Amino acid sequence: MLSSIRRLSMSVSSISSLTLFYSSSSNSLGKLIMDSSSSTNHRLLALAQQLRLYKPPPPQFDTDFEEQKLEESAGKVVSQLGFQESVTPMSAVQTERFKPKRAAVLICLFEGDNNGELRVILTKRSSKLSTHSGEVALPGGKAEEGDASDADTATREAKEEIGLDPSLVNIVTCLEPFLSKHLLRVIPVIGILSNKKEFNPTPNIAEVEAVFDVPLEMFLKDENRRSEEREWMGEKYLIHLFDYEMDNKKYLIWGLTAGILIRAASVVYQRPPAFLEQNPKFKLPKVVDKDTTMS
């Protein structure tokens, strides 16, 4: 297991002192604590503690509000982003700006049988879907009115897509938002599956063609990886493509999914990737139509 988790491994007494707090916040984590005699669960509990301390970096700007804060100052607009004052009169500024819909994906981690390496569950989307057909993705989707949180969105979608019971997953933290190709504000939710054997994948054939898993650490390595340069709203960025083969089946993990997993691996393993990341900046256009996508 990774060295950072070893450093975080807790004594039995430390675990006991955390039992009351954690068991009240999550049934699956409480279950993990009760079985902390297992070396696997001991390491996963330490990882959960590490990730619960994670705080996403502050956003470049608050995407829940307009991209620019409008302030009246001698009939001018001052940019929240620190740009030079605009000479456009207040009356001519369009205050109705595009706001992205919210979505969430589940980064479900578990310990594999190969030396206890951390692995993450992925899906291959159905080739019959209208968007991202046949692509590799994390379980997840758009938020619905009844969802109380991003974690609810991610676990609900995971249950609908691959039959993953939310009670088996201990949600430990959320990462900073990502902007999808179709301009969704995607929140990655990290959860820990303490007992992989309790999860029997039942993919929804209308949405999912296959369910598989990959080692999380591969997203920090330069092996089987390539990149392409793209541009979004005047800013250049890289999309990363990882090739992976399992059970004689080949998968391509790229774009948003790869970007999220690079970030998740960096947080979990507490080190940057061995290659230039260069993420796109979370910038929103003022107005979009149904054909607007990131290039």
Secondary structure, 3 states (H helix, E strand, C coil): CCHHHHHHCCCHHHHHHHHHHHHHHCHHHHHHHHCCCCHHHHHHHHHHHHHHCCCCCCCCCCCCCCCCCCCCECCEECCCCCCCCECCCHHHCCCCCCCCCEEEEEEEEEECCCCCCEEEEEEEECCCCCCCCCCEECCEEECCCCCCCHHHHHHHHHHHHHCCCHHHEEEEEECCCEECCCCCEEEEEEEEECCHHHCCCCCCCCCEEEEEEEEHHHHHCCCCEEEEEEEECCEEEEEEEEEEEECCEEEEEEHHHHHHHHHHHHHHHCCCCCCCCCCCCCCCCCCCCCCCCCC
